[in-house]
Amino acid sequence: MVRRILIIGGTGVFGKRLVRHLAGWAGIELLVSSRSAAKAERFVQVLREETPRLNAQGIALDHSRNFGAQLDAIKPFAVIDCSGPFQTASYDVARSILRAGAHLIDLADARDYLANFHDELDGLAKGRCVSALTGASSTPTLSTCVVDHMTRGWQRVDSIDICITPGGKSEVGRSVIEAILSYAGKEIPVWQNGKLARTTGWTNAQRVHIPKLGARRVAPVETFDAEYLGPRYNVQSRVSFSAGLESLIEQRGIETIATLRKHRMFPDPALLIPLLLQARRITRIPTSDKGGMLVDMRGLDAQGHGAHVRWSLVAENDHGPFVPILPAAAALQKLLKDTVEPRAGFAHEQIALADILAQMVPYDIATETDVPTGA
């Protein structure tokens, strides 16, 4: 039985990579959506040349207009939403998908959207006997799966420090810049001294060293991880999540915008998006195609001894932008096997780190676990 998978935002930065990743899967038909049918079909035609047996078609879809009727006509088995940004998203799209009797997977990492996802959608998902899985991306799914795996059996978790730094040459879409600017200079949640606190997004930067990648400058960013992982693991000290841009001009620029905005000396930074997209043509020139992720965990192991584990990921040849879509692919694989219960929740509740690592096989992505001396 062939199952129809609709990709919302299928011609965007992450949507295109997800479609490429799924192109060789048997038993599915991909509907690659864009507001422009011509744009979607052009992309699919390129894929057909790369994958002759590709079962896909490009379609026009605007989820702001008669979305329910469009879904009734398409009748998808599952819908994967790669559109973003989710910082300003409502649950209207998700509700329409569930009412149509389709499973939902989204790549959301926005705090408010994630925090209320279960309460808003669980009853509807159970009533329609479908699954709604959110956060199926680097955060919070991959980050949580790493912590789950690495701290299993520990008596206590004292700190979790996470950072992500993409390669500077990677393509960046408008939605990513919108997300970054939405909280630059604004208060964001952080877990400090065993309780929820606040810090300012994209300020208080520091340098971190990622094995096989080197030093990168990172600053606190808004994610759900801080307020979610803190209570989940009863973290005694802190949970931090930082991100960094390889280009120091870009990184320093965002930090400057954040500082000025914090002191109300800068207007709405969203006005800068077109300029920043243009500027990247120059600022990305001296950068590389290598990006990475680091998860540093400290606490007490099963025997009560001090434990310190660092899990790192390095992606080369511009394969880093595939990392955010791999948890969604792992979740889809579970859905296709009919092993996911009807409910609304986080994707990491249905998949494990091993499931995501299995999706990395085709790419130049390597992971490493390090136990520092003296831990």
N, C-alpha and C positions, 0 to 999 in steps of 0.2 A: 504494500500500500504506500503510495506516494503522498507525503504530507506537505502542505503548502506553508511556507514560512515567509511572512511579510517583514521586510526590513524598512523601518521608518528612518529617513535620513540616510538612505542607502548610497548616496553619492557624496556624502560628507567625509570628513577626514577619517573618522573611525568607522562609519558605515561601509565605506569602500573596502577597508581592510577586513571587516567582518565578512563581507560578501566574498572576497577573494579566499578567505580562510574556509568558508563553507562550500565553495564552488565544487570541490571534488567529492563531497559527501553523497553517498547513495541514499535513495529513498526520500529525497526532498525536492521540492520545486521552490526556487527562490523568486520572490517578487521584490524587485529592487525599486523602491519608490523615491521620487523627487517631485517637487512642484512642477517640474518640466519633464514631460514624457520623453521628449527628444534627448534631453541630457541623460536620463536614466537609460534609455535604449542605447545611446552611444557607448556608455560605460559597459553595458552588458555585451555589446558587440565586441568590444576589446577583450572581454573575458572569454567569449566564445573562441576567439583565435588562440587563446592560451589554454583553454580547457574545452576541447571539441565536444565532449559529451555533457557539457553544462546544461542543466535544466533550469533555465531562468528567463525572466522577461522584465523589461523596464516598464514602469507604469507611472502615471501622474497621480499624485495623492496630496491633498491638502487637509490635514487633520483639524483645521479650524472651520471647515465647511462640510456639513452633511457627512461627518465621519462615520456615524453609525450606519448610514445607508451604503457607504462605500465598503465597509467591512462585511455587511450582509451580502453584497455582490461578490466579494473576494472569497469569503468563507475560509480564512486561514486557520491552520492548526495552532500556530503560535505567531506572535508578533514580537519583534525585538526592536525597541525604541533606542536609536542611536542619535536622535536629533539634538537634544540639549539646546541651550543650557537649562538645567533643572532648578537653578536658583530661583527662578520666577515662575516655575511650572505649577499648574494646578493638577488635580487628579482626573480632570475631564477626559483626557485621552485614555488613561488607564481604565476608567469606568466604561467607556465605550467598547474597549477591547474585551473586557470581561463580560459585558452584557451580550456581546456577539458570540460568546461561547469559545473564545480563543484564549490560550495561555499567553501570559505576558512576561517578558524579560526586559529590563531596562538597565542602562549604564549609569544611572543617576548616582551622583556623589554629593549632592547638595544637602546640607544639614536639615533644613526644615522639611524638605520633601521626604527624606528617609525617616525622620523621627516620627512622622504621622502616618506613614505608609500602611502599616498593619491595621491600625485602628480605622482608617478610612476605607480600606478595601477588603479586609478579611471576610467580612460577612457576605459581600457580593461574590467573592471568589468561591467560597464554600457553597453558596447557593447555586452557582452556575457549574460547580464541579470542575473548576479550572484552577491553575496555579498562577500566582502573580509574584515574580521574583525581582527584587530591586537591588541596586548597588552592585550589579554584576560587572565590576570593573576592578581597577587596581586598588581602589578604596571604595567601600570597606571590605569587599569580598576577598581579594588577594591578601591584603594586610591582615585581616582577621584569620584567614586560613593558615597563614604563616605562624601567627602567635598561637593559635590552637595547637598546631603540630609541634612547635618547638618547646612549648611550656607544658605539654601534657604530663601530668603526674607531679608537677611542681607543688610544693607546699605553699609557696607565696610568690607573687609577682610584685616586684618593687617599682620597676620602671619599664616603659615601652617607648622607644624613640624611633620614629619612622620618617624617612625622607625619600623623595622622588626627584630626580633631575634628568630630564630628557636631553637627547642630543640636540644641539643647536640647529642642525640642518633639517630636522624633522618638520614636516608641514604642520602649520598651526592654523586652525580655522577661526572664524569670527566668534563662534560659541565659546571656544576655549579662552580667548581674550576677554570676552564678556564676563565669563565666570571669574577670572583672575581679578579684574577691575571691580567686580561687584563687592568685594570685601577688602580691597586694598585700603588700609588706613582706618578700617572699621573694627569694632570689637568682635572677636571670635572666641569660641569656647576652647578651653584648655584644661587639662586635669593636673592640678598641682597640690602637693601635700595631702593626697588622698581624697580630694574633693574638687568639684567643678569650680573653675575660676575663669577669668577673661584675660585676653591679651589682644594686641593689635596686629591685624593681618599685614604681612609683608614688611614687618619691622624687626628689630633685634636680630639681624642676620648673623650667621656664624658659618665657619667652614667645617665641612665633614669630609672624611676620607672613605671612599668606597673601594674595596679590593678590586684590582684590575681595571679601575676606572680613574682613580686619583682623587684629588681634592676638588670640591665644588662648593660654591657659596649658596646657602639655603636660608629661608626665612619662614616663619610660621604662616600656615595657610588654613583656610576654613575647611574642615572635614567633619564627618560625624564620629570619627574614630576616637577623639579625645573623650567625649562624654559617653560614648558607647563602650569602649574597651575598659575605661576606668572602673565602672561598676561591674562589668562582665567578669573581670578577673580580680576584682577587689584590689586594684593597684594601690600600693601604699604611698608611693611618692608621686610620679608624674606619668602622663601620656602626652607625647608631643608629636605633631605631624608638620613637617616642613617640606618645602619644594624650592627648587632653584632652576634658574635658566643658565645654560652654559655661557651664553654671551654676557660678559660683565656689563656691557653697555645696557642691555635689556634688563638685567638683574638690578643694577644700580638705579636705572630709570624707574622701575616699578617701586623700589624702596623709597625713592625720592617722592614719587606721587603719593605713596602711602603716608609718609611723614607729613607732607603738606596737607593732605586731606585730613589727617588726624587732628591737626591744629586749625582746621577749617580755612585753609589758605589756598584751596584748590577747588575748582568747580567740578561738576559731574564728570568723572574720567571717561565715561562711556563715549563722550564726544571725541575722544582721541582714537577710537578704534580704527577708523579708516587710515589715519596717519600711521599708527603703529603697524598695521598690516603692510603698508607700503615700506616703512622703515626696515622691516625684517629682510627685505631684499638685500640690504646692505649689511645690517648687523649680524646676519647669519653667516656671512662669507668666511670669517676666520674660525668658525666653529666646526665641530666634528659630527659624525653620524653615530656616536656612541652615547648611550644613556644608561642610567642605573637606578636601583632602588635599594635601600638599606633598612632593615628592621633589627634594632638592637634591644635585647631583653635581659633584664637582671632580676634576680630573686633568690629563692631557696629551692633546691631540687627536691626530689622525692625523699632523699636521706637527710634533708635539713642542712645541706652544705650550700655555701654561696655559689650561685650559678650565674654565668654570663655567656650569652649566645648571640652571635650576630649572623643574620641571614642576609645575603646580598644577591642581587641580580644585575647582570650587565648585558645589554643588547647592543650588537654591532650591525653595520651595514644598513642603518636606518630601519631596523626591525623593532626598535623600541615602541613605536606607535601601535604595534600588534598586541603588546602586553595588555592594554586596557580592554581589548575585546575578547581575550581568551577565557576569562571567567564566564562571560555570556555564552561562549561556544560550549564550555563544559556544562553549563546549566541546560542548554538546549539538548545536548546529548542525553542528559538524564531524563528530560521530558520525552524525548523520542523513545526511550526505553520504558516509558510509563512507570517510572520509579519515584515520581514526585507527588506528594499528597496535595489535594486541593486546599489551598490556603494562600494567604498573602504574607510575605515576609522577606527576609534577606536571602540572597542567593547563597551565601556561605552556610546557611542552615541545611542546604541540600547537596552541597559539593564539598570536597576536601582538597587540600593542597595537591595531592597526587593527581587529581582530576585536571587541575589547571596545568601542572607540569607536563602532563601527557599532551596537552594542546600546544606546547612550546616546541615540540620535536622538529617541525619543519623549518625553524628559524634559528638565526645566529643569536640565541639567547642562552646564557649560562647562569646557573645559580650555584651558590657556595654557602656552606655553613661553617662558621668559624667559632671555636671556643678559645677566647683570648687567654694567654698564659696568666695564671694566678687566679682564674675564676673559680 
